[in-house]
Amino acid sequence: MTASLAEMLAIFDVEQAGPHHYVGGSDAGERDVIDGSQLLAQAIVAASKSTPEKTVRSAHAVFFRPVKAGEPINFDVDLLQDGRTFATGIVTAGQRARPCSTITALLDTPTEDVIRHPPTPPATSPHAATPLDMPVLGREIRLVGVVDPNDPDEVGPAQLDAWLHYDQVPARSDLARALLAHFTGHLSISTTMRAHPGVGTSMAHLAVSTAVMAIGISFHDPIAWDGWLLYDHESTSVGAGMSYVRGQIRDETGRLLASFTQDAMIRSFANSSSGGQLADRARL
């Protein structure tokens, strides 16, 4: 089954079911669990709908229980403060009356520039990059200097640059931010493993246990783009069973749209003799 960009945006667009209460779904696809970055995207929309005169400037998510695909997901927004300029909310995402993730969102009303850094033109071009087979109708991905980010034998620096192109750029600010946030969870573990021979994300849930545990994203207004987006990833630390990756999202001119971080688990299975293997449909 191949998802589409239109279906993905519809999933992000959670529906209000009560005061500061929203319900979302997921495309079950071929897996029993969904990506944490999807929860982050949906929470950004939920927080935006709870205080629609403001926009999300940053969101920080921690994922502590898996979320099953094909079942409703509840998003409850607790607005701790909603002032004239800024608002702070905590979004709790859960299923079956159990919380699975908390997302802290900072929202504000953008103002005129006082100062602004000039853009830094990218050193690479999407037209010279290698297509990646990660099919979503309406989305194209190209990697810089990497053929297969999951291959344990493809070794290089702990950096990974990916160009993305969407056929449709959402007109709504909250959906545009959700779309930017969604891809932050996809290549960070691969970036960390790339620097270590014999370890790759094709081994995830088979030989090594991996999971995205937290994602943070900060948006740098205005959020609008035309053409390709560059996601650069850099793994600055890995050890003691955790990896840390930081990255930035730029448009083709080099204008910085967002910055993000990811904390992920990379560990051995407790019982290697049993393999600790998960069924294909249960893998993140």
Beta strands, then each sheet from edge to edge (+ up, - down):
strand 1: 3-4
strand 2: 15-18
strand 3: 21-24
strand 4: 55-63
strand 5: 73-82
strand 6: 86-95
strand 7: 98-108
strand 8: 130-131
strand 9: 136-137
strand 10: 139-143
strand 11: 159-166
strand 12: 209-219
strand 13: 228-239
strand 14: 242-251
strand 15: 256-267
sheet 1: 1+ 9+
sheet 2: 2+ 3- 5+ 6- 7+ 4- 12+ 15- 14+ 13- 11+ 10- 8+
end
